[in-house]
Amino acid sequence: MSITDRLVSAGVLVFLSLFCLADGGKLLVVPMDGSHWLSMRSVLVALSQKEHKIVVVTPEVNLNVKASGYYTLKTYPVPLTRKELGASMRSFANDLLERRPFLQRITALYEKVQVITGTYVSSCTSLLHDQDLMQYLEGSKFDAVLTDPIVPCGQILALHLSIPSVFFLRGLPCSFDLQATQCPDPPSYIPRTFSGNSDHMTFIQRVENVFLKSSEFFLCNFAYLPFELLASDVLRRPVTMKELLSHGSIWLKRMDFVFEYPMPVMPNIVFIGGINCGKKKPLSQVSDLLETLLVKVCDGTVSPPDKVFLDSKPEVQYLSYKQLP
């Protein structure tokens, strides 16, 4: 390449660098309330800072989703009070955490799932039949939908709008995430949700795991059938939960194999477990003192114990030594 060609190429690069060649996208967000939203919100903040336009759709009655300068908030009315919603969520969470015999746990789960499913189906129906809001969403020409598929309302909306969906989740009941992505799910190796087992199971635990997986078929059909009927009505064709979720383009899973047992997954499943980790805090005064002392010792400026360190308060000495590896 001649000198002239190189100068021309350099000039073109400088010219192009003066213009913004990338444009932010338009993202529709249908979040899950509670702690699910708290994890998702940090993602929306980062996307907003990169000039993406974000619209969050949520019921008027919710626990955590509030207006923010990082996104546009669109709400719709639901036949539920905040007090009723809070009581329903607390009751469901308490039942999940309570230790009970196997059959009692399944029976209680059936009862609570019926209540919580009715709440979310009612909310989703209100959204999909809100003509003004749906007209706004259809005319906004979004590029994608970000949603938590544990409540498949966002995915129903994505298929209705004919746009790709990105799932943001920790996991799904009855291993729907593994079924929809066609990941291996043998009950002899992978413990079922709420079983309390690890991937190193005894023979009795494996037998219990098989029975629990069998019960999931009835539980999940019972829990998600109203969503399947709603999706079939909106999309005007028969739809199953597995088919509904199989259209997810990317699965962002808030987990990591450092804490979970490893398993084979599909390429469109991305693990983002670190998103829930706390940010590093600045070093405390105790850490600063310890670091200064170690630097002096390494440089040969002082030999331990240092007089300054000995003159410090006993609790400071204790905390400093405590941080030594």
C-alpha positions in Angstrom: 0.0 0.0 0.0 1.4 3.4 -1.0 1.8 6.4 1.3 -1.2 8.1 -0.4 -3.4 5.1 0.1 -2.5 5.0 3.8 -3.2 8.7 4.2 -6.6 8.3 2.5 -7.4 5.3 4.8 -6.4 7.2 7.9 -8.5 10.2 6.8 -11.6 8.0 6.3 -11.2 6.5 9.7 -10.9 9.9 11.4 -14.0 11.1 9.4 -16.0 8.1 10.5 -15.0 8.4 14.1 -16.6 11.8 14.2 -20.1 10.2 13.7 -22.1 7.9 15.9 -22.5 4.7 13.8 -24.4 2.8 16.5 -27.9 3.6 17.6 -29.6 2.5 20.9 -32.4 0.0 20.6 -35.9 0.1 22.0 -36.5 -2.5 24.8 -39.9 -3.5 26.3 -39.5 -4.9 29.8 -42.2 -7.0 31.5 -40.7 -7.7 34.9 -41.6 -10.1 37.8 -42.2 -8.2 41.0 -40.3 -8.6 44.2 -36.6 -9.6 44.4 -36.7 -10.6 40.7 -37.1 -7.0 39.9 -34.3 -5.8 42.1 -31.8 -7.9 40.1 -33.3 -6.8 36.8 -33.3 -3.1 37.6 -29.5 -2.9 37.7 -29.4 -4.3 34.1 -31.9 -1.6 33.0 -29.8 1.1 34.5 -26.7 -0.1 32.6 -28.7 -0.3 29.3 -30.1 3.1 29.8 -26.6 4.6 30.3 -25.8 3.1 26.8 -28.6 5.2 25.3 -31.1 2.4 24.9 -34.8 3.4 25.2 -36.6 1.3 27.8 -40.3 0.9 28.6 -41.3 -1.0 31.7 -44.9 -2.4 31.8 -46.2 -3.3 35.2 -49.5 -3.5 37.2 -50.6 -0.3 39.0 -50.5 -2.4 42.2 -47.0 -3.8 42.8 -44.4 -4.2 45.5 -41.2 -2.8 44.1 -41.5 -1.4 40.6 -41.4 2.4 40.8 -40.9 5.2 38.3 -37.3 6.1 37.4 -35.4 8.4 35.1 -33.7 5.3 33.5 -36.9 4.1 31.9 -40.5 5.0 31.0 -43.0 3.3 33.2 -46.4 2.2 31.8 -49.0 0.8 34.2 -52.3 -0.9 33.9 -55.2 -1.4 36.4 -55.7 -4.8 38.1 -58.5 -6.0 40.4 -56.2 -6.3 43.4 -55.1 -4.2 46.4 -51.5 -3.8 47.5 -52.4 -5.4 50.9 -53.8 -8.5 49.2 -50.8 -8.8 46.9 -48.4 -8.6 49.8 -50.3 -11.1 51.9 -50.4 -13.6 49.0 -46.7 -13.3 48.3 -45.7 -13.7 52.0 -47.9 -16.7 52.4 -46.5 -18.4 49.3 -42.9 -17.7 50.4 -43.5 -19.0 53.9 -44.9 -22.3 52.6 -41.9 -22.8 50.3 -39.4 -22.4 53.2 -41.3 -24.4 55.8 -39.9 -27.9 56.3 -42.7 -30.5 56.0 -43.1 -34.2 55.1 -43.0 -34.9 51.4 -46.8 -35.4 50.8 -47.7 -32.4 53.0 -45.3 -30.2 51.1 -46.8 -31.2 47.8 -50.4 -30.7 49.0 -49.6 -27.3 50.4 -47.8 -26.3 47.2 -50.9 -27.2 45.2 -53.1 -25.0 47.3 -50.8 -22.0 47.2 -50.0 -22.3 43.5 -53.7 -22.1 42.8 -54.0 -18.8 44.6 -50.8 -17.2 43.2 -51.6 -18.4 39.7 -55.0 -16.8 39.8 -53.4 -13.5 40.8 -50.9 -13.4 37.9 -53.3 -14.7 35.3 -55.8 -12.0 36.3 -53.0 -9.4 36.0 -51.8 -10.7 32.6 -55.4 -10.7 31.3 -55.8 -7.1 32.3 -52.6 -6.2 30.4 -53.5 -8.0 27.2 -57.0 -6.6 27.2 -56.0 -3.0 27.9 -56.7 -1.6 24.4 -55.0 1.8 24.9 -51.8 0.2 26.3 -51.7 -2.5 23.7 -52.2 0.0 20.9 -49.2 2.0 22.3 -47.0 -1.1 22.5 -47.9 -2.2 19.0 -47.1 1.2 17.6 -43.8 1.6 19.5 -41.9 -0.9 17.3 -39.7 -2.5 20.0 -36.6 -4.4 19.1 -37.0 -7.0 21.9 -38.7 -8.0 25.1 -36.9 -8.6 28.4 -38.9 -10.6 30.8 -38.8 -13.1 33.7 -40.6 -16.2 32.2 -41.7 -17.6 35.6 -44.8 -15.7 34.8 -45.1 -16.1 31.0 -47.1 -12.9 30.4 -44.1 -11.2 28.8 -43.5 -14.0 26.4 -47.2 -14.1 25.4 -46.8 -10.3 24.6 -43.6 -10.9 22.7 -45.2 -13.5 20.4 -48.2 -11.2 20.0 -45.9 -8.3 18.9 -43.7 -10.7 16.8 -40.5 -9.6 18.4 -37.6 -11.7 20.0 -37.6 -12.2 23.7 -34.7 -12.3 26.3 -35.4 -14.3 29.5 -33.9 -13.0 32.8 -34.3 -15.7 35.4 -33.0 -17.8 38.3 -34.8 -20.9 37.3 -38.3 -22.2 36.5 -40.7 -24.6 38.3 -40.8 -28.2 37.0 -37.6 -27.6 35.0 -39.5 -25.8 32.2 -36.3 -24.0 31.3 -34.5 -27.3 30.7 -37.4 -28.7 28.7 -37.9 -25.6 26.6 -34.2 -25.5 25.7 -33.9 -29.3 25.3 -31.3 -29.7 27.9 -30.7 -33.2 29.5 -32.7 -33.5 32.7 -32.3 -37.1 34.2 -33.9 -37.4 37.7 -31.1 -39.8 38.8 -28.7 -36.9 38.5 -30.5 -33.6 38.6 -32.4 -32.9 41.9 -35.9 -31.5 41.5 -36.8 -28.0 42.7 -37.6 -27.8 46.5 -36.3 -31.4 47.0 -33.5 -30.2 49.2 -31.2 -32.8 47.5 -27.8 -32.2 45.9 -26.5 -33.9 42.7 -24.9 -36.5 45.0 -28.0 -38.5 46.0 -28.5 -41.7 47.8 -30.7 -44.4 46.3 -33.7 -43.4 48.5 -33.2 -39.7 47.4 -33.1 -40.8 43.8 -36.4 -42.7 44.2 -38.0 -39.7 45.9 -36.6 -37.5 43.0 -38.4 -39.7 40.5 -41.7 -39.4 42.4 -41.3 -35.7 42.7 -40.7 -35.3 39.0 -43.8 -37.3 38.3 -45.8 -35.0 40.6 -44.5 -32.0 38.8 -46.3 -33.0 35.6 -49.7 -32.6 37.4 -48.6 -29.6 39.4 -47.3 -27.6 36.4 -50.2 -28.5 34.2 -52.5 -27.3 37.0 -50.5 -24.1 37.6 -49.8 -23.1 34.0 -52.9 -24.3 32.3 -54.6 -20.9 32.7 -51.6 -19.2 31.0 -51.8 -21.7 28.2 -55.5 -21.0 27.7 -54.8 -17.2 27.8 -52.0 -17.5 25.3 -54.1 -19.7 23.0 -56.8 -17.0 23.1 -54.5 -14.1 22.4 -52.4 -15.9 19.7 -55.4 -17.6 18.2 -53.8 -21.1 18.1 -53.3 -23.9 20.6 -50.1 -23.2 22.7 -48.4 -25.2 25.4 -46.1 -23.8 28.1 -43.1 -25.7 26.6 -43.8 -24.3 23.2 -44.3 -20.8 24.6 -40.9 -20.8 26.3 -39.1 -22.5 23.4 -39.3 -19.2 21.4 -36.9 -17.5 23.9 -33.9 -16.2 22.0 -31.5 -15.8 24.9 -31.7 -17.1 28.5 -29.8 -15.0 31.1 -29.7 -17.2 34.2 -28.7 -15.7 37.5 -26.6 -18.7 38.6 -23.1 -19.9 38.5 -21.5 -23.4 38.5 -19.3 -22.2 41.4 -22.4 -22.6 43.6 -24.5 -25.0 41.4 -23.8 -28.5 40.2 -22.6 -28.5 36.6 -24.9 -29.6 33.8 -24.9 -29.6 30.0 -26.7 -26.5 28.5 -27.5 -25.0 25.1 -25.4 -22.2 23.6 -28.2 -19.6 24.1 -28.1 -20.0 27.9 -25.7 -17.4 29.5 -24.8 -17.5 33.2 -24.8 -14.2 34.9 -24.6 -15.2 38.5 -22.2 -12.4 39.4 -24.9 -9.8 38.8 -26.2 -10.4 42.3 -22.8 -9.9 43.9 -22.2 -6.8 46.0 -19.8 -4.1 44.7 -16.4 -3.9 46.3 -16.2 -1.3 49.0 -13.2 1.1 49.6 -10.6 -0.1 52.1 -11.4 0.8 55.7 -9.0 2.8 57.9 -8.0 -0.5 59.5 -7.1 -1.9 56.1 -5.2 1.2 55.2 -3.1 0.9 58.5 -2.4 -2.7 57.8 -1.4 -2.0 54.2 0.9 0.8 55.3 2.6 -1.4 57.9 3.2 -4.2 55.4 4.7 -1.8 52.9 7.1 -0.5 55.5 8.1 -4.0 56.5 8.6 -5.1 52.9 10.7 -2.0 52.1 12.9 -2.6 55.2 11.9 0.9 56.5 10.8 -0.7 59.8 11.0 -4.0 61.4 7.9 -5.4 63.1 6.6 -4.8 65.5 6.5 -1.1 64.5 6.2 1.5 67.3 3.4 3.3 65.5 1.5 0.1 65.3 2.1 -0.8 68.9 0.9 2.6 70.0 -2.4 2.1 68.2 -5.5 1.0 70.0 -5.8 -2.7 70.9 -9.0 -3.1 68.9 -7.3 -1.7 65.8 -4.4 -4.1 66.2 -6.9 -7.0 66.5 -8.8 -6.0 63.4 -5.6 -5.5 61.5 -4.2 -8.9 62.4 -7.6 -10.5 61.7 -7.4 -9.4 58.1 -4.0 -11.2 57.5 -4.3 -14.2 55.2 
